[in-house]
């Protein structure tokens, strides 16, 4: 009886709460880490965005090559750089805008 009862106790102890606690702690630790690490990351990204918008790139007098400048995004980028005072070199497949 002692051999069978000791194996029965070993089976019960291996299926108890103590062996399953790491399975419960891992999701809790992951959620806590995401919560505590995501908040500073979002704040840092916001501060970087604000710093970039305040100190825009100074392109006055610089030469800027824009490929695909006849229409679409390339055309709008060309207008923006021209407004900022850049010297533009425009490349496109078409000679005229549509």
Secondary structure as a PSIPRED ss2 file (coil, helix, strand):
# PSIPRED VFORMAT (PSIPRED V4.0)

   1 X C   1.000  0.000  0.000
   2 X H   0.000  1.000  0.000
   3 X H   0.000  1.000  0.000
   4 X H   0.000  1.000  0.000
   5 X H   0.000  1.000  0.000
   6 X H   0.000  1.000  0.000
   7 X H   0.000  1.000  0.000
   8 X H   0.000  1.000  0.000
   9 X H   0.000  1.000  0.000
  10 X H   0.000  1.000  0.000
  11 X H   0.000  1.000  0.000
  12 X H   0.000  1.000  0.000
  13 X H   0.000  1.000  0.000
  14 X H   0.000  1.000  0.000
  15 X C   1.000  0.000  0.000
  16 X C   1.000  0.000  0.000
  17 X H   0.000  1.000  0.000
  18 X H   0.000  1.000  0.000
  19 X H   0.000  1.000  0.000
  20 X H   0.000  1.000  0.000
  21 X H   0.000  1.000  0.000
  22 X H   0.000  1.000  0.000
  23 X H   0.000  1.000  0.000
  24 X H   0.000  1.000  0.000
  25 X H   0.000  1.000  0.000
  26 X H   0.000  1.000  0.000
  27 X H   0.000  1.000  0.000
  28 X H   0.000  1.000  0.000
  29 X H   0.000  1.000  0.000
  30 X H   0.000  1.000  0.000
  31 X H   0.000  1.000  0.000
  32 X H   0.000  1.000  0.000
  33 X H   0.000  1.000  0.000
  34 X H   0.000  1.000  0.000
  35 X H   0.000  1.000  0.000
  36 X H   0.000  1.000  0.000
  37 X H   0.000  1.000  0.000
  38 X H   0.000  1.000  0.000
  39 X H   0.000  1.000  0.000
  40 X H   0.000  1.000  0.000
  41 X H   0.000  1.000  0.000
  42 X H   0.000  1.000  0.000
  43 X H   0.000  1.000  0.000
  44 X H   0.000  1.000  0.000
  45 X H   0.000  1.000  0.000
  46 X H   0.000  1.000  0.000
  47 X H   0.000  1.000  0.000
  48 X H   0.000  1.000  0.000
  49 X H   0.000  1.000  0.000
  50 X H   0.000  1.000  0.000
  51 X H   0.000  1.000  0.000
  52 X H   0.000  1.000  0.000
  53 X H   0.000  1.000  0.000
  54 X H   0.000  1.000  0.000
  55 X C   1.000  0.000  0.000
  56 X C   1.000  0.000  0.000
  57 X C   1.000  0.000  0.000
  58 X C   1.000  0.000  0.000
  59 X C   1.000  0.000  0.000
  60 X C   1.000  0.000  0.000
  61 X C   1.000  0.000  0.000
  62 X C   1.000  0.000  0.000
  63 X E   0.000  0.000  1.000
  64 X E   0.000  0.000  1.000
  65 X E   0.000  0.000  1.000
  66 X E   0.000  0.000  1.000
  67 X E   0.000  0.000  1.000
  68 X C   1.000  0.000  0.000
  69 X C   1.000  0.000  0.000
  70 X C   1.000  0.000  0.000
  71 X C   1.000  0.000  0.000
  72 X H   0.000  1.000  0.000
  73 X H   0.000  1.000  0.000
  74 X H   0.000  1.000  0.000
  75 X H   0.000  1.000  0.000
  76 X H   0.000  1.000  0.000
  77 X H   0.000  1.000  0.000
  78 X H   0.000  1.000  0.000
  79 X H   0.000  1.000  0.000
  80 X H   0.000  1.000  0.000
  81 X H   0.000  1.000  0.000
  82 X H   0.000  1.000  0.000
  83 X H   0.000  1.000  0.000
  84 X C   1.000  0.000  0.000
  85 X C   1.000  0.000  0.000
  86 X C   1.000  0.000  0.000
  87 X E   0.000  0.000  1.000
  88 X E   0.000  0.000  1.000
  89 X E   0.000  0.000  1.000
  90 X E   0.000  0.000  1.000
  91 X E   0.000  0.000  1.000
  92 X C   1.000  0.000  0.000
  93 X C   1.000  0.000  0.000
  94 X C   1.000  0.000  0.000
  95 X C   1.000  0.000  0.000
  96 X C   1.000  0.000  0.000
  97 X C   1.000  0.000  0.000
  98 X C   1.000  0.000  0.000
